[in-house]
Structures are given as C-alpha cells and as structure tokens.
Amino acid sequence: MFDNRAGLEAKSPNVWARKTRSRGMSLARWAAALPILAVLAIARGPGPASAQDTVLAAPPAVLAGRWSPASAQALLSVIDASRAEGLNPADYSADALRVAIASGQRGPVLDATADSAAMKIAHDYADGHIDDKASFDWHIAPSMDDAALNAGLAKALAENSVDLWLQSLLPDNDQYRALKAAYALTEPGDAATRETLRTNMERWRWMPRKLGDHYLYVNIPTYRLQDMQDGIEQAAYNVVVGAPETPTPQLALQAQSIVVNPSWNLPPTVLKEGKIRPGAAATAKGYSFTRRADGSLAIRQAPGPQNALGRIKFDMPNPWSIYLHDTPSKWAFAKSNRALSHGCVRVQNIDQLAASIKDEGAVDSALAERTTKTLQLEKSLPVYIVYFTAQADADGKVRYLDDPYRRDPQMKAKLNTPLRMAAR
C-alpha cells in the first residue's frame, strides 16, 4: 500500500512531525501539516499508543495562539466600522481576516493576520493614516508610538477588549464628533464634501488627545485666534498668518513669557529676500547690521513704533522662530484673506490678550515704558497652530473654509492611495 518511505512515516506520523520541526519547519507550516498527520494516523490504523502520539491529541499550546475567535471577530467588527471614520476597511486586510475566522483558523496563521491588521488600524486611529505629515508642514508629535500600541494591544487581548481599546484611540472631542456626524449625513453623491470631511477627520487623528484646560488655538484658514478654557471660547482675535510662499507651520508650542517692546532678529525667510540693506532708511527704522563668524549678515531691529513685532510678543521657543506678536501694519486686519506674513502670527489687539493672561496692571506698566521687559508667565500656556478646512461652530454646525495653502487635494490623494500591508 505504501512504499518504504511512506511506510516509515505511517508507522509514526509524530516521528515525521518531530523530524520536520527539527529541520526548521515554522509554526505556521506545522499548523498546516496537522491535517496530513491526521490522515496518516488513520491510514496507520489502530495500534498501541506511544508517548509520541500524544501530539495529535494535544498539539503544542503555542498553536492555540493569542487571538481567540471572539477577539478576531471583535477586530473585524472595528475594521468594518472604520468606514464611518472615513477610512477603508480593505486597508486592514478585512477580507483575509474574514476568511481566517470563517475557516476556523487558530494559532500562528490567525495571529499573523490579526496582529498585522490590528496594529495598522491602531496606528491609523491613534496617529492618522498618512505617515508623511512633514510634507504638509505638520510638526506636532504623535500621541502614541508603536511600542505603546503594541503594549496596549497585548493588554486588550488579555482582557478580551480589543474593540473597546481600538475605539479609545480615536479623538474624543466635539470637533471630531461633529465632522464624523456630518460625514454620516452627507449623501454619497456629494463626493467633494465627503472628501473634505474625511480629510479633516484625518487631521484630527494627527492631533494630541489632550489639549489642556486653557490654551490658545489658531486654525490658519479661519484667520482667528481663540482663547479656549475648558473647551469653551473665552475670546477671539483676528490674525494674519503666513503667505502661501512663506506658510505658517503647524505646531504645538508652549508660551512661556510675554515680551513688551521686543527687538526683532530677522529670520532666514526674511534675510534671503534681501530687501533690508544697510543705509539711512534702514537705520531710521531701527535696523542694525553685523557679521557673524561665518561671514553671514545678521540684522536686528531695535524696539520702537516701527518694529515689525510691534509692542508685544508671546515668546514660544521653537526652531521655526514663530511667535504670536503685534504689528505696526494694522491695515492687514481689515482684509478678508489674511495669509500675508512671513510665517509668524500677527494678532489684532494683542495687548488685550496679554492682559487677560498676565496681570493687566503689569502689562500696562510695561507698555508705558520704551525699554524691553519680559513678563514671565506663572504657568506655560499651550499654543496650537493648526490647519483645518472644515470646523464646527459652538452649535455643532460645520463650516467649510478656504484652503489658502492648497493642501486638501494632496491629502485627499494620499488618503485614497491603497495601502500595502507588510508581510509577516
């Protein structure tokens, strides 16, 4: 019935199994071989059992895997529901996972499929689907790294709470909820609106999950600064932001002090224009010129009524030299499109903002003088400079805004690029 080799294998399928494992068979291939071993055992017929045969009745414990059918089904439910978040379930191997569950797969095969899908959707929920955020001038650190996500997944599997854990990674704020509700209510035929909504939902997944009890919030397309406390706008100020040629980067900063009568060290974006040159006109406006050790020109403007930073600057240390500041060019606040600066954020009535944050008497006293004075804040104040082209008002109604830096088309294209999941 069998040749000699087959007969040897039929005598003890477990001897064959041990030999193949000793030759480096992977757990996934070992799991796939179990049905073959079972057929060999049947062909062998009844006989005295040996200790080696127990592997058929009790496969190695590792083959049970860390993903139970219930946890895998919970993961699949979250993946299917990701459509409501403006994401594509196909990006998370939804069909492969569905087949694995339906066929009763367990152990390494199911683990590999489920682990890959779970980590990808966890990443996209916690930090957004698009990885190349720097191409959109986004410089805000992610809320969670891969190590934290791996630890969270392990804990969720141990507690049978994969679905709850994944949902907890999404933004939990009024803005995201309003955008998601609008997305659900927008007809599929209105593709343009739906794409704008899902693009801005993606941006919110990039944001920190906790903004703080008190923070300043500049959404560039609104040309406004909002003073937010406990999620409620306390006051709002018109602002001028970077022009498309010198866009304001998206940052999460900490305001540490208010500088009254500041001087201005011209940043590289201004220096490279070469518009300010030594001469009587520059001197009259308070400019001084020095050479650095490397021979490059450094230009500083002294405090005064013509200083480009005006009378007040919020100091927020950062490598982009971005500040909230006053300006002598008040005319710009009357324009509807206020993307006009070299990158900094000019704030109308910034003296009122400063007085609301720092003691009003201290601000007034410093303004009465002409010398530079630094008023240290008792506590650092978070400042978020962001870019959303759809934003909900206090009543939850979503407003659609201009896209001054023309970033939405590129974001939409990247969101719609099919994801290739890495092999495991």
C-alpha positions in Angstrom: 0.0 0.0 0.0 2.9 2.3 0.8 6.5 2.4 -0.3 9.2 2.1 2.3 9.4 5.8 3.0 5.7 6.2 3.2 5.5 3.2 5.5 8.1 4.7 7.8 6.0 7.8 8.0 2.8 5.8 8.5 4.4 3.9 11.4 4.6 7.1 13.4 3.4 10.4 12.0 4.8 12.1 15.1 8.3 10.9 14.4 7.9 12.6 11.0 6.5 15.7 12.6 9.4 15.9 15.0 11.8 15.4 12.2 10.3 18.2 10.1 10.2 20.5 13.1 13.9 19.8 13.8 14.6 20.8 10.1 13.2 24.3 10.8 9.5 23.9 9.9 7.7 27.1 11.0 4.8 27.1 13.4 2.5 28.2 10.6 3.6 25.3 8.3 3.4 22.9 11.3 -0.2 24.0 11.9 -1.0 23.5 8.2 0.5 20.0 8.4 -1.7 18.8 11.2 -4.5 17.6 8.8 -1.9 15.5 6.9 -0.7 13.9 10.1 -4.2 13.1 11.0 -4.7 11.3 7.6 -1.5 9.3 8.2 -2.7 8.3 11.6 -6.0 7.0 10.2 -4.1 5.1 7.5 -1.9 3.5 10.1 -4.9 2.0 11.8 -5.4 1.0 15.4 -2.4 0.1 17.5 -0.8 0.7 20.8 -0.3 4.3 21.5 3.1 5.8 22.3 4.1 8.9 24.1 5.0 10.4 20.7 1.4 10.0 19.5 0.1 12.4 22.2 1.0 15.4 20.0 -2.0 14.6 17.7 -4.4 14.6 20.6 -2.8 17.6 22.3 -1.0 19.9 19.9 1.6 22.3 21.3 0.0 25.0 23.5 1.5 27.7 21.3 -0.7 26.7 18.4 -3.7 27.9 20.3 -2.4 31.4 19.6 -3.1 34.6 21.4 -6.0 35.6 19.2 -9.2 33.8 20.2 -12.1 33.6 17.6 -14.0 36.1 19.7 -11.2 38.7 19.7 -10.6 38.2 16.0 -14.3 38.8 15.4 -14.2 42.0 17.6 -11.3 43.2 15.5 -13.2 42.5 12.3 -16.2 44.5 13.6 -14.0 47.5 14.3 -12.4 47.3 10.8 -15.8 47.1 9.1 -16.9 50.2 11.2 -13.8 52.2 10.1 -15.8 53.4 7.1 -17.6 55.7 9.4 -14.2 57.3 10.3 -13.5 58.0 6.6 -11.2 55.0 6.3 -11.2 52.0 4.0 -11.6 48.5 5.6 -9.7 47.0 2.7 -6.5 48.7 4.0 -6.7 46.4 7.1 -7.0 43.0 5.4 -10.7 42.8 6.2 -11.3 40.0 3.6 -8.3 37.9 4.7 -9.3 38.2 8.3 -12.9 37.3 7.5 -11.7 34.1 5.7 -9.5 33.2 8.5 -12.3 33.5 11.0 -14.8 31.6 8.8 -12.4 28.7 8.2 -11.7 28.3 11.9 -8.0 29.2 11.7 -6.2 29.3 15.0 -2.6 29.7 16.1 0.2 31.3 14.2 -1.8 31.8 10.9 -4.6 33.7 12.6 -2.1 35.5 14.8 -0.1 36.8 11.9 -3.2 38.1 10.0 -4.9 39.6 13.1 -1.7 41.2 14.5 -0.9 42.9 11.3 -4.4 44.2 10.8 -4.8 45.3 14.5 -1.5 47.2 14.6 -2.3 49.0 11.3 -5.7 50.2 12.3 -4.4 51.1 15.8 -1.8 53.2 14.2 -4.3 54.9 11.9 -6.8 55.6 14.7 -4.0 56.9 17.1 -1.9 58.9 14.6 -3.7 59.0 11.3 -3.4 57.1 8.0 -0.9 59.4 6.3 2.7 58.9 7.6 4.3 61.7 5.6 3.0 64.5 7.7 6.1 66.7 7.2 5.1 67.2 3.6 2.1 69.1 4.9 4.3 71.2 7.2 3.0 69.4 10.3 5.4 69.3 13.2 3.3 68.0 16.1 4.5 64.9 17.8 2.2 61.8 17.7 0.1 60.9 20.8 1.4 57.3 20.9 4.4 55.4 19.4 4.4 51.8 18.2 5.8 50.5 21.5 2.8 51.9 23.3 0.4 50.5 20.7 2.0 47.0 21.0 1.6 47.1 24.8 -1.9 48.3 24.5 -2.9 45.5 22.1 -1.3 42.9 24.3 -3.3 44.2 27.3 -6.5 44.4 25.3 -6.1 40.7 24.1 -5.5 39.6 27.7 -8.7 41.4 28.8 -10.8 40.5 25.7 -11.4 44.2 25.0 -9.8 44.7 21.6 -12.8 46.6 20.2 -13.0 48.9 23.2 -9.3 49.6 23.1 -9.2 50.4 19.4 -12.2 52.8 19.8 -10.4 54.6 22.6 -7.6 55.5 20.3 -9.8 57.9 18.2 -10.1 61.6 19.0 -12.7 62.2 21.7 -13.7 65.9 21.2 -16.6 67.9 19.9 -14.8 68.8 16.6 -14.1 65.2 15.6 -17.6 64.1 16.6 -19.2 67.0 14.6 -17.1 66.1 11.5 -18.0 62.4 11.8 -21.7 63.2 12.1 -21.6 65.5 9.1 -19.8 62.8 7.1 -22.5 60.2 8.0 -25.3 62.6 6.9 -23.7 63.7 3.6 -25.1 61.9 0.6 -22.6 59.6 -1.2 -23.2 61.5 -4.4 -21.7 64.6 -2.8 -18.1 63.3 -3.1 -16.4 66.7 -2.8 -18.0 67.4 0.7 -17.4 63.9 1.9 -13.7 64.1 0.8 -13.3 67.4 2.7 -14.8 66.0 5.8 -12.7 62.8 5.8 -9.6 64.9 5.1 -10.2 67.0 8.2 -11.1 63.9 10.3 -7.7 62.6 9.3 -6.1 65.8 10.5 -7.8 65.4 13.9 -6.3 62.0 14.3 -2.9 63.7 14.0 -3.7 66.0 16.9 -2.8 65.5 20.6 -5.6 63.8 22.5 -5.4 66.2 25.4 -5.1 69.9 24.5 -5.3 71.2 28.1 -7.7 73.2 30.2 -6.5 76.5 28.9 -4.9 77.0 25.5 -4.6 79.3 22.5 -5.8 77.9 19.2 -5.0 79.3 15.8 -6.7 77.5 12.9 -4.9 79.1 9.9 -7.8 79.0 7.4 -10.1 80.9 9.9 -7.6 83.8 10.3 -8.6 83.8 14.0 -7.0 83.1 17.4 -9.3 81.5 20.0 -8.6 81.7 23.7 -10.1 78.4 24.9 -10.8 77.4 28.5 -12.4 74.1 29.5 -13.4 73.7 25.8 -15.2 77.0 25.6 -14.1 80.0 23.6 -13.5 82.9 26.0 -12.4 85.4 23.4 -11.3 85.5 19.7 -8.9 87.8 17.8 -8.3 88.4 14.1 -4.9 87.2 13.0 -2.6 87.5 10.0 -0.8 84.2 9.1 1.9 83.2 6.7 1.5 83.8 3.0 1.4 80.7 0.7 5.0 81.4 -0.2 6.0 81.5 3.5 3.4 79.4 5.2 2.9 79.2 8.9 3.9 75.7 10.1 1.6 73.6 12.2 3.0 73.4 15.7 2.2 72.6 19.3 4.2 75.2 21.4 4.4 76.5 25.0 4.1 80.2 25.6 6.5 81.0 28.5 6.6 84.7 28.6 5.2 88.0 27.2 7.9 90.4 25.9 6.9 94.0 25.9 8.8 96.3 23.5 10.7 93.4 21.8 13.6 93.6 19.4 13.5 91.6 16.2 16.2 89.3 14.9 15.3 88.8 11.2 14.8 85.1 10.4 16.3 83.4 7.3 13.0 83.7 5.4 13.3 87.5 5.6 17.0 87.7 5.2 17.0 85.7 1.9 14.7 88.3 0.3 17.5 90.9 0.6 15.0 93.8 0.9 16.6 95.3 4.0 20.0 96.7 3.3 22.4 99.0 5.2 21.7 102.7 4.7 20.0 105.7 6.1 16.5 104.4 5.5 17.2 101.1 7.4 18.9 103.0 10.2 15.8 105.3 10.6 13.7 102.2 11.1 16.0 100.9 13.9 17.9 98.2 11.9 21.5 97.4 12.8 23.8 95.1 10.8 26.6 92.8 12.0 28.6 89.9 10.5 28.6 86.5 12.1 31.7 84.4 12.5 30.9 82.6 9.3 30.6 85.8 7.4 26.8 85.8 7.0 24.9 89.0 7.7 22.7 89.3 10.9 20.1 92.1 11.0 18.4 93.2 14.2 15.6 95.8 14.6 15.5 97.7 17.9 12.3 98.2 19.9 10.2 101.1 18.8 7.0 102.1 17.0 8.2 100.7 13.6 9.4 97.3 15.0 7.9 94.5 12.9 6.9 92.7 16.1 5.0 95.8 17.3 4.8 96.3 21.1 4.1 92.8 22.3 5.5 89.3 21.5 4.5 85.9 23.0 7.7 84.0 23.4 7.3 80.4 22.4 10.7 78.8 21.9 10.9 76.8 18.7 13.3 76.2 15.8 11.0 77.9 13.3 11.1 81.4 15.1 7.3 81.5 15.1 5.7 83.9 17.5 2.3 85.5 18.3 3.0 89.2 18.0 1.7 92.7 17.4 2.4 94.6 14.2 2.6 98.3 13.1 0.8 97.3 9.9 -2.8 97.4 11.3 -4.3 97.7 7.8 -3.8 94.0 7.2 -6.5 93.1 9.7 -9.2 94.6 7.6 -8.6 92.2 4.7 -10.7 89.1 4.3 -7.7 86.9 3.1 -5.1 87.4 5.7 -2.4 85.0 4.6 0.2 87.7 4.3 3.0 87.3 6.8 6.5 85.7 6.6 5.2 82.8 8.8 4.6 84.4 12.3 1.1 85.0 13.6 0.2 88.7 14.0 -2.6 89.2 16.5 -5.0 92.2 16.5 -5.5 93.7 19.9 -2.8 91.5 21.3 -2.5 93.8 24.3 -6.0 92.7 25.4 -5.0 89.1 25.0 -1.8 89.7 27.1 -3.8 91.4 29.8 -6.2 88.6 30.0 -3.4 86.1 30.5 -1.0 88.1 32.6 -1.8 90.7 35.3 -3.4 93.7 33.4 -1.5 96.2 35.6 1.8 94.6 34.8 1.2 94.7 31.1 0.0 98.4 31.2 3.0 99.3 33.3 5.4 97.7 30.8 3.7 99.3 27.8 4.1 102.7 29.4 7.8 102.4 29.1 10.0 102.1 26.0 12.5 99.5 27.2 12.2 95.8 26.7 10.6 94.0 29.6 9.9 90.3 29.8 6.8 89.2 31.8 7.2 85.6 32.8 4.0 83.5 32.9 3.3 81.6 36.1 2.5 78.5 34.0 3.3 77.7 30.4 0.4 78.2 28.1 -0.2 75.7 25.2 -0.5 77.2 21.8 -1.7 75.2 18.9 -1.3 76.4 15.3 -3.2 74.0 13.0 -4.8 73.7 9.6 -8.4 72.6 9.2 -10.6 73.4 6.2 -13.8 72.2 8.0 -14.5 73.3 11.5 -17.6 73.1 13.7 -19.1 76.1 15.4 -20.2 76.0 19.0 -23.6 74.7 17.9 -22.0 71.8 16.1 -22.7 73.1 12.6 -19.7 72.5 10.3 -18.3 75.4 8.3 -16.3 74.8 5.2 -13.3 77.1 4.9 -10.8 78.3 2.3 -7.7 76.2 1.7 -5.1 79.0 1.4 -2.1 76.7 1.1 -3.9 74.3 -1.3 -3.2 71.3 0.8 -6.5 69.4 0.6 -6.0 67.9 -2.9 -2.7 66.3 -1.9 -4.2 65.0 1.3 -7.2 63.5 -0.5 -4.9 61.8 -2.9 -2.8 60.2 -0.2 -5.9 59.1 1.7 -7.2 57.3 -1.4 -3.9 55.5 -2.2 -4.4 51.8 -1.4 -2.3 50.6 1.5 0.0 47.6 1.0 0.4 45.9 4.3 3.8 44.5 5.2 4.2 40.7 5.0 4.8 38.9 8.3 
